[in-house]
Structure formats: C-alpha cells, structure tokens
Amino acid sequence: MLNKTDTKTFQLLSKVLLMSFVLSIAGFVTACDSQGPAEEAGEAVDESVEETRDTFDDATE
C-alpha cells in the first residue's frame, strides 16, 4: 500500500508528465505552422492544375 509520501510523489510526477506532454504538443502544433519546400511545391502544382482547368473550360465554352 502507498503511504502519503509516495502518493504526493506520484501526484507531482503525474503533473510534471502532463505538463511535458502539453508543452510538447504545443511545440508540434506551432512547428507545423511553417511550410516546407515540398508543401510549397505541391501548392504550386495545385495552382497550375487549376489555371489549366480554367483555361480549358474557357476555351471550350
């Protein structure tokens, strides 16, 4: 059975682990905010496809 010291230590450890988890998730979320070169290239391809589709639609009307 756990005594009071063990329980308080466990509670403190639990709080520290929870805060570490929350801060790491916050770090991952903010790190995903900036775009990398692959994402920028993908967006450029998407824009090119949309422009080509619009040009084709305008030509066939």
Backbone as numpy.savetxt, mean C-alpha at the origin, in Angstrom:
# Nx Ny Nz CAx CAy CAz Cx Cy Cz
0.33 -21.08 36.66 -0.51 -19.90 36.66 0.38 -18.65 36.66
-0.09 -17.62 35.99 0.69 -16.39 35.89 0.50 -15.52 37.13
1.57 -14.92 37.59 1.44 -13.97 38.69 1.27 -12.56 38.13
1.12 -11.57 39.00 0.85 -10.20 38.56 1.99 -9.63 37.72
3.22 -9.96 38.06 4.37 -9.46 37.31 4.36 -10.01 35.89
4.08 -11.30 35.76 4.02 -11.90 34.42 2.89 -11.29 33.59
1.76 -11.04 34.22 0.63 -10.46 33.51 0.95 -9.05 33.03
1.56 -8.25 33.86 1.92 -6.88 33.48 2.97 -6.89 32.37
3.92 -7.81 32.46 4.94 -7.93 31.41 4.30 -8.34 30.09
3.37 -9.27 30.16 2.67 -9.72 28.96 1.86 -8.58 28.35
1.18 -7.79 29.18 0.40 -6.66 28.69 1.29 -5.62 28.03
2.43 -5.34 28.65 3.36 -4.38 28.08 3.91 -4.88 26.74
4.28 -6.14 26.70 4.79 -6.73 25.46 3.73 -6.71 24.36
2.50 -6.99 24.75 1.40 -6.96 23.78 1.22 -5.57 23.20
1.28 -4.55 24.06 1.13 -3.17 23.59 2.28 -2.77 22.67
3.48 -3.17 23.03 4.64 -2.84 22.20 4.53 -3.52 20.83
4.13 -4.76 20.81 3.97 -5.48 19.54 2.86 -4.87 18.69
1.76 -4.48 19.33 0.66 -3.85 18.60 1.10 -2.53 18.00
1.80 -1.71 18.75 2.28 -0.43 18.23 3.27 -0.64 17.09
4.12 -1.64 17.21 5.08 -1.94 16.14 4.35 -2.34 14.88
3.32 -3.14 15.03 2.53 -3.58 13.88 1.83 -2.40 13.22
1.21 -1.55 14.02 0.50 -0.38 13.48 1.47 0.55 12.75
2.61 0.81 13.34 3.59 1.70 12.70 4.16 1.10 11.42
4.36 -0.20 11.40 4.87 -0.82 10.17 3.83 -0.78 9.05
2.56 -0.99 9.39 1.50 -0.89 8.39 1.42 0.55 7.86
1.53 1.51 8.74 1.52 2.92 8.31 2.70 3.21 7.39
3.84 2.63 7.67 5.01 2.80 6.81 4.80 2.20 5.43
4.19 1.03 5.38 3.92 0.40 4.09 2.92 1.21 3.28
1.92 1.74 3.92 0.89 2.51 3.22 1.49 3.79 2.64
2.31 4.47 3.40 2.90 5.70 2.88 3.98 5.42 1.85
4.65 4.28 1.94 5.67 3.94 0.96 5.05 3.62 -0.39
3.83 3.14 -0.40 3.15 2.80 -1.65 2.60 4.03 -2.35
2.74 5.18 -1.74 2.20 6.40 -2.30 2.95 6.83 -3.56
4.24 6.65 -3.60 5.02 7.08 -4.76 5.01 6.00 -5.83
5.04 6.44 -7.09 5.01 5.51 -8.21 6.42 5.15 -8.64
6.59 3.90 -8.96 7.85 3.45 -9.48 7.88 3.54 -11.00
9.01 3.24 -11.60 9.11 3.33 -13.06 8.19 2.37 -13.79
7.96 1.19 -13.24 7.09 0.21 -13.90 5.65 0.71 -13.91
5.22 1.30 -12.81 3.85 1.81 -12.75 3.67 2.99 -13.71
4.68 3.86 -13.79 4.61 4.98 -14.73 4.56 4.48 -16.17
5.34 3.47 -16.49 5.33 2.90 -17.84 3.97 2.28 -18.15
3.39 1.60 -17.16 2.07 1.00 -17.36 1.01 2.05 -17.62
1.08 3.16 -16.90 0.13 4.23 -17.13 0.32 4.86 -18.51
1.56 4.97 -18.96 1.82 5.51 -20.30 1.23 4.59 -21.37
1.35 3.29 -21.17 0.77 2.33 -22.12 -0.75 2.46 -22.11
-1.35 2.56 -20.93 -2.80 2.71 -20.83 -3.28 3.96 -21.56
-2.56 5.07 -21.39 -2.94 6.31 -22.06 -2.81 6.17 -23.57
-1.77 5.50 -24.03 -1.58 5.31 -25.47 -2.70 4.47 -26.05
-3.10 3.43 -25.35 -4.20 2.58 -25.83 -5.50 3.37 -25.89
-5.76 4.18 -24.87 -6.98 4.99 -24.88 -6.97 6.01 -26.02
-5.83 6.64 -26.27 -5.73 7.60 -27.37 -5.93 6.91 -28.71
-5.35 5.73 -28.87 -5.51 4.97 -30.11 -6.96 4.58 -30.31
-7.61 4.15 -29.23 -9.03 3.76 -29.32 -9.88 4.96 -29.69
-9.61 6.11 -29.09 -10.37 7.33 -29.39 -10.17 7.74 -30.85
-8.94 7.66 -31.34 -8.63 8.01 -32.72 -9.36 7.05 -33.67
-9.37 5.79 -33.36 -10.05 4.79 -34.19 -11.54 5.02 -34.18
-12.10 5.31 -33.00 -13.54 5.58 -32.92 -13.92 6.81 -33.73
-13.08 7.86 -33.66 -13.36 9.08 -34.41 -13.27 8.82 -35.91
-12.35 7.98 -36.33 -12.17 7.72 -37.76 -13.30 6.86 -38.31
-13.90 6.02 -37.51 -14.95 5.12 -38.01 -16.33 5.72 -37.88
-16.47 6.90 -37.33 -17.80 7.52 -37.22 -18.26 8.14 -38.50
